[in-house]
Amino acid sequence: MYGGQGNRNFRDRDEPREMFKATCSDCGAECEVPFKPTQGRPVYCRDCYKKHAPARDDRRRY
């Protein structure tokens, strides 16, 4: 089961990821995102995403 084959459902890390051009919903800057933007859902550039992303709790809970 775990004989080094890996999970075939995951994208090969060596393949370049397809990027899509978008306009940031916050600042209007042109940016690229790794998913196809959907009408009616906001898309943020890297800087604006940081402002809108939920706060991360970096502590690991076991």
PAVO-547405 format. One record per residue (C-alpha): residue number from 1; y, z, x. Coordinates in Angstrom, 3 decimals. Layout:
BEGIN
NUM, Y, Z, X;
...
//
This chain:
BEGIN
1, 0.000, 0.000, 0.000;
2, 2.463, 0.912, 2.765;
3, 0.972, -1.338, 5.442;
4, 4.273, -2.476, 6.902;
5, 4.834, -5.138, 4.262;
6, 7.853, -3.371, 2.807;
7, 9.027, -3.698, -0.740;
8, 9.313, -7.369, -1.572;
9, 11.827, -6.618, -4.331;
10, 14.557, -5.836, -1.793;
11, 16.649, -8.577, -0.220;
12, 15.815, -9.349, 3.412;
13, 18.467, -7.523, 5.468;
14, 18.812, -10.522, 7.819;
15, 19.886, -12.869, 5.017;
16, 23.629, -13.127, 4.473;
17, 24.667, -11.727, 1.125;
18, 26.291, -14.142, -1.319;
19, 29.921, -13.182, -1.877;
20, 32.174, -14.131, -4.787;
21, 35.947, -14.567, -4.744;
22, 37.848, -12.252, -7.067;
23, 41.304, -10.876, -7.744;
24, 41.757, -7.108, -7.586;
25, 42.457, -5.706, -11.044;
26, 44.734, -3.052, -9.535;
27, 46.910, -4.679, -6.868;
28, 46.259, -8.392, -7.497;
29, 45.023, -9.093, -3.959;
30, 42.401, -11.772, -3.357;
31, 39.091, -10.263, -2.263;
32, 35.371, -10.987, -2.048;
33, 32.700, -8.946, -3.778;
34, 28.870, -9.008, -3.505;
35, 28.392, -9.595, -7.254;
36, 29.542, -12.179, -9.764;
37, 32.595, -10.760, -11.548;
38, 32.234, -10.423, -15.323;
39, 35.155, -11.035, -17.659;
40, 36.437, -7.805, -19.158;
41, 35.238, -5.599, -16.269;
42, 37.661, -4.593, -13.524;
43, 37.095, -5.688, -9.930;
44, 38.789, -3.793, -7.117;
45, 39.501, -4.687, -3.494;
46, 38.164, -2.292, -0.872;
47, 41.332, -0.182, -0.748;
48, 41.744, 0.106, -4.531;
49, 38.037, 0.824, -4.997;
50, 38.443, 3.912, -2.836;
51, 41.138, 5.147, -5.245;
52, 38.980, 4.553, -8.335;
53, 35.550, 5.587, -7.022;
54, 34.232, 8.977, -8.110;
55, 34.428, 11.695, -5.474;
56, 31.275, 11.804, -3.383;
57, 29.433, 15.016, -2.718;
58, 28.078, 14.452, 0.785;
59, 25.971, 17.591, 0.696;
60, 22.313, 16.849, 0.161;
61, 20.468, 18.863, -2.406;
62, 16.770, 19.410, -1.958;
//
